[in-house]
Amino acid sequence: MKHNNWFWGIFFILAAVFVIASQVTGFASIGFWTIAASILLVALLIQSLVKLNYFGVFLPLSLGYMLYQEPLNLYYISPWLLLLAAVLLSIGFHTAFRSRPKKVLKSQRKPHGSEATIEEIDDNNPAAKVTFGASNKYLHADNLKSGQFYCNFGALEVYFDHVTLAPEGAEIFVDCSLGAVKLFVPRSWRIVDKMNAGLGGVKDEARAGRPSDDAPTLTLTGNVSLGVVEISYI
């Protein structure tokens, strides 16, 4: 709640600055819609900085440069080059500065005739990473408390059907960039989605009925950038 108050406070302050600036000489020709678009881009930029979502930082900067390129006589750069530079910078920063998992189990086997590797993980705090490939992870845990899963330029499927959550529930961190992650969880679990999606999304498959009030709770945190995280019930 405190972070939300801080964000909206800064947002309205910047909105006031843009409104006043629109009346100042040199900015008067910018126009209402450019000012409105700028406010939205700045809001996205601030929110992305707080969450370290690099796609949400560099793309608004590139779009902002396009908006003000002509009114402020900035050096001309092709819009396509600006967008390409923003995407490349986002990928570079995301790769260089993202958090690393504490451990990644490397023992994998590839099934005959399949491009995806298969790994069985017996751990109450599992971690796995997929880059430029596809992998299926089958978890085995009798007291799952946490987990970390990273997927960049690839596809990852994680199966929780042989997992028992800790009494207080478990928290799973998922970092998905230019990839797809699919989580297969028991239908009786309660899923709490706290993920940040920047130019990506989280799809929660519809299921019949609602979990009970005392159902095991799995909390999802992390980031999705130019990718998708899908929750399926089994």
C-alpha angles and dihedrals in degrees: 000000000000091000090051092051090050092049096049092044092056090042094058093043090054091045089056091048092052092048092052092043090055088068096049121100110266092028099055092088093057095086137215099280093050089052091048092049090048091054091052092047092050090049090052090045094053094046091048092049091053091051095037091238100159095189088058090052105047099036094057089047091054092046090047090053089053091051095051099032094097103031092051096035092239121174108283116250123173112255090231091054091048092052092045091050090049092052093046092047090048092051092045095050092042091052095043102042108028119115117266125226116253090236138358121200109226104188104112138157128201117222118231112273094007132109093205121087120226123217131177113208120197103191139112089218104036126182131188139169132201123188125173094349147059129263141173118212121199110196126209116188137145096195109021111189106163145348142188124213125179124189122177123170091347149070127265130185120190122191120204099176093110094046132105114197124226113263090254092048131248137267121218121195115208124187111188122175122170089342147084128252123188121192119198109201134171114271092233094062125100112231121207112195114207097152125135114230120197113177086338139074151221117231117201110195114228115252134190113255131359126269117256121262092255095045119136109271126222115189119202120207133165139072139299117198120176089339144080137246114201127194117207126182124224 
